[in-house]
Amino acid sequence: MKGKILRFLSLAVSGLILLYILLPILILIANSFNSSRFFEFPPTGFSLKWYQRFFQNKEYQNSLFVSIRIASIAALVGVLVGVPAAYAIKRYKFKGSNFLQAVFLSPLMIPSIVGALGLIQFLSMVRIGKMTLLGSLPGLILAHTVIILPYVIRMVITSLSYMDEDLEAAAQSLGAKPVRTFFEITLPLISPGIIMSAVFGFMVSFTDVVVTSFIGGAKFVTYPVRMYSEIRTEGLDPLAVAVSSVVVISIVIISLICEKTMQWSRFI
Amino acid sequence: MERKSKKNLVLLLAPATIIYLIVFISPFILLLAQSFWTFQSSYVSTPGFSLENYKNVLSDPYYLGIYWRTARLSFVSTLITLILAYPLARLISRLPSGKKGFLTTLVALPMIGGAMIQTMGWMSVMMPYGAINGILLSLNIIDSKIPILGTEAGILIGLVQSFFPLMALPLITSLGAIDVTLEDAAKSLGATPMKTFFTIVLPLSIPGAISGVLLVFMANLTMYVTPSILGANKIQTFGTFVYQQAVPVGNWPFTSAYAILFLLMMGALAFVSSWLTKKIQRQIYLGE
């Protein structure tokens, strides 16, 4: 009896904590269907009008498009650059490989706001023709690639260490060249890890506020930066809430699919 | 190593190394250099070697106060996060793998969804007509609306939730790695659940707890979106102050010195805590 009560109590406490963790997302979605302009509680009526307005609003669509474009390119570059680096670190035993791994993962230790402070100064000094890199698309993509790379390298290293190295040795002893071994044995086996690192990298870039608000300038306003500056100047807008609900629902669905198909919770 | 595989190695590492050199290492060196330069006007400074910026920071109670407030908020928020994450992580770590993965994904959502979306949700909850005031009023706990936005309490509520995954994920891993038979053995020898927890589970989960505490504390120290929005521009922390000085004001030499000093303090803290961790681990595993 006492055990049962304890078990019930621990379930109840855990449930409440989980509710707290998910509360902002749940409330955001609930509010997006609120018919009133103001965020009264309890909500006053159900309506889809904010969603309708979103589909007519070009500015929000544009900033979502800017975000998707930057995040896709950065995730692609991140994977193209990060996978070879992770493979080299994990499979070639060379002097300084530990040091190099520490350097590659170090942006995770250095606060991104300090990194952004260095970047804004550096990019303002690099000139191509008359333009500085500050506030340009290449500058922004480079910066996002560096935010993503440590995650990609870490996730690919993890999936390489889950993989059985003997399979590579077997292929090579049967006469396969290293390049062929990589593409026919290693790559298929670690592809879930690579796909996950790309998806995760995309989300890290897509949701970034700090680095983008330092170096994005006025020309490339990504969706979260647009939300951020709007909220600071004009307060919370129901239209913005509806857009964010669409974004957060997509993120939840993608995360659950990744978990179901590739158990990504092992990697993050 | 043969020559050919050396060539391969260079080819594999070159792209990443070049990107890090350009976008991570050079900016960092420039940041360090800039902290000794002299401010001219917005975004313009003259190179040189002056300690003026550092003196400015260290002699002004306002600037030092921002460091202190940031450290204090981070400490409190880390402590609350640990207390809340531990029981949930313990429960999740014992579930069969399918359910465990599902719940771990839910717990990771604040991190995957990003700070902006979390903060928007919190803002609508904390507004004068929002859910918190609505519920407290209807339960007669308060007689009139209380301000939550723009207070440290509001920032803390948001911070704990935003960085919760950084604590819960390492805890789930280290609690999940504890051998169940150890606990069963203790119980079969007559230990109460309480005693089993304190002599077996808690000590073995300390490494996970320490790594969670470090991650959350560091993340809290450089918080930006949460204090800026839930603090309603009233409460300056390191992150919001650096943004204000670097972007609208454009005083890069001063901001660089301010950031370098902060990094030094963080580094010292990380050093001390890793030393402490080693000491604690030796005590647990070797009984020294």
Chai-1 contact restraints between the chains, C-beta under 6 A:
chainA,res_idxA,chainB,res_idxB,connection_type,confidence,min_distance_angstrom,max_distance_angstrom,comment,restraint_id
A,V13,B,P87,contact,1.0,0.0,6.0,A-B,restraint_1
A,S14,B,P87,contact,1.0,0.0,6.0,A-B,restraint_2
A,S14,B,L88,contact,1.0,0.0,6.0,A-B,restraint_3
A,S14,B,L91,contact,1.0,0.0,6.0,A-B,restraint_4
A,I17,B,L84,contact,1.0,0.0,6.0,A-B,restraint_5
A,I17,B,L88,contact,1.0,0.0,6.0,A-B,restraint_6
A,I21,B,Q161,contact,1.0,0.0,6.0,A-B,restraint_7
A,I21,B,F164,contact,1.0,0.0,6.0,A-B,restraint_8
A,P24,B,Q118,contact,1.0,0.0,6.0,A-B,restraint_9
A,P24,B,G121,contact,1.0,0.0,6.0,A-B,restraint_10
A,P24,B,W122,contact,1.0,0.0,6.0,A-B,restraint_11
A,I25,B,G121,contact,1.0,0.0,6.0,A-B,restraint_12
A,I27,B,G121,contact,1.0,0.0,6.0,A-B,restraint_13
A,I27,B,S124,contact,1.0,0.0,6.0,A-B,restraint_14
A,I27,B,V125,contact,1.0,0.0,6.0,A-B,restraint_15
A,L28,B,M120,contact,1.0,0.0,6.0,A-B,restraint_16
A,L28,B,G121,contact,1.0,0.0,6.0,A-B,restraint_17
A,N31,B,S124,contact,1.0,0.0,6.0,A-B,restraint_18
A,F39,B,S124,contact,1.0,0.0,6.0,A-B,restraint_19
A,F39,B,M127,contact,1.0,0.0,6.0,A-B,restraint_20
A,F39,B,G130,contact,1.0,0.0,6.0,A-B,restraint_21
A,E40,B,Y129,contact,1.0,0.0,6.0,A-B,restraint_22
A,F41,B,G130,contact,1.0,0.0,6.0,A-B,restraint_23
A,F41,B,A131,contact,1.0,0.0,6.0,A-B,restraint_24
A,F41,B,G134,contact,1.0,0.0,6.0,A-B,restraint_25
A,V81,B,P15,contact,1.0,0.0,6.0,A-B,restraint_26
A,V81,B,A16,contact,1.0,0.0,6.0,A-B,restraint_27
A,P84,B,L12,contact,1.0,0.0,6.0,A-B,restraint_28
A,A85,B,L13,contact,1.0,0.0,6.0,A-B,restraint_29
A,A85,B,A16,contact,1.0,0.0,6.0,A-B,restraint_30
A,A88,B,L9,contact,1.0,0.0,6.0,A-B,restraint_31
A,A88,B,L12,contact,1.0,0.0,6.0,A-B,restraint_32
A,A88,B,L13,contact,1.0,0.0,6.0,A-B,restraint_33
A,Y92,B,L9,contact,1.0,0.0,6.0,A-B,restraint_34
A,P111,B,T222,contact,1.0,0.0,6.0,A-B,restraint_35
A,I113,B,T222,contact,1.0,0.0,6.0,A-B,restraint_36
A,I113,B,Y224,contact,1.0,0.0,6.0,A-B,restraint_37
A,I113,B,G239,contact,1.0,0.0,6.0,A-B,restraint_38
A,I113,B,V242,contact,1.0,0.0,6.0,A-B,restraint_39
A,V114,B,A259,contact,1.0,0.0,6.0,A-B,restraint_40
A,L117,B,A246,contact,1.0,0.0,6.0,A-B,restraint_41
A,L117,B,A259,contact,1.0,0.0,6.0,A-B,restraint_42
A,G118,B,P27,contact,1.0,0.0,6.0,A-B,restraint_43
A,G118,B,F28,contact,1.0,0.0,6.0,A-B,restraint_44
A,G118,B,L30,contact,1.0,0.0,6.0,A-B,restraint_45
A,G118,B,L31,contact,1.0,0.0,6.0,A-B,restraint_46
A,L119,B,P27,contact,1.0,0.0,6.0,A-B,restraint_47
A,Q121,B,L30,contact,1.0,0.0,6.0,A-B,restraint_48
A,Q121,B,Q34,contact,1.0,0.0,6.0,A-B,restraint_49
A,Q121,B,W252,contact,1.0,0.0,6.0,A-B,restraint_50
A,F122,B,S26,contact,1.0,0.0,6.0,A-B,restraint_51
A,F122,B,P27,contact,1.0,0.0,6.0,A-B,restraint_52
A,F122,B,L30,contact,1.0,0.0,6.0,A-B,restraint_53
A,L142,B,V23,contact,1.0,0.0,6.0,A-B,restraint_54
A,V146,B,V23,contact,1.0,0.0,6.0,A-B,restraint_55
A,V146,B,F24,contact,1.0,0.0,6.0,A-B,restraint_56
A,M203,B,I112,contact,1.0,0.0,6.0,A-B,restraint_57
A,T207,B,G114,contact,1.0,0.0,6.0,A-B,restraint_58
A,V209,B,M116,contact,1.0,0.0,6.0,A-B,restraint_59
A,V209,B,V225,contact,1.0,0.0,6.0,A-B,restraint_60
A,V210,B,Y224,contact,1.0,0.0,6.0,A-B,restraint_61
A,P224,B,M116,contact,1.0,0.0,6.0,A-B,restraint_62
A,M227,B,M116,contact,1.0,0.0,6.0,A-B,restraint_63
A,Y228,B,M116,contact,1.0,0.0,6.0,A-B,restraint_64
A,I231,B,I229,contact,1.0,0.0,6.0,A-B,restraint_65
A,L236,B,M123,contact,1.0,0.0,6.0,A-B,restraint_66
A,L236,B,S124,contact,1.0,0.0,6.0,A-B,restraint_67
A,S244,B,I117,contact,1.0,0.0,6.0,A-B,restraint_68
A,S244,B,M120,contact,1.0,0.0,6.0,A-B,restraint_69
A,V248,B,G113,contact,1.0,0.0,6.0,A-B,restraint_70
A,V248,B,I117,contact,1.0,0.0,6.0,A-B,restraint_71
A,I251,B,G113,contact,1.0,0.0,6.0,A-B,restraint_72
A,S255,B,T105,contact,1.0,0.0,6.0,A-B,restraint_73
A,S255,B,I112,contact,1.0,0.0,6.0,A-B,restraint_74
A,E259,B,G101,contact,1.0,0.0,6.0,A-B,restraint_75
A,E259,B,T105,contact,1.0,0.0,6.0,A-B,restraint_76
A,Q263,B,G101,contact,1.0,0.0,6.0,A-B,restraint_77
A,S265,B,G101,contact,1.0,0.0,6.0,A-B,restraint_78
A,S265,B,T104,contact,1.0,0.0,6.0,A-B,restraint_79
A,S265,B,T105,contact,1.0,0.0,6.0,A-B,restraint_80
A,I268,B,A108,contact,1.0,0.0,6.0,A-B,restraint_81
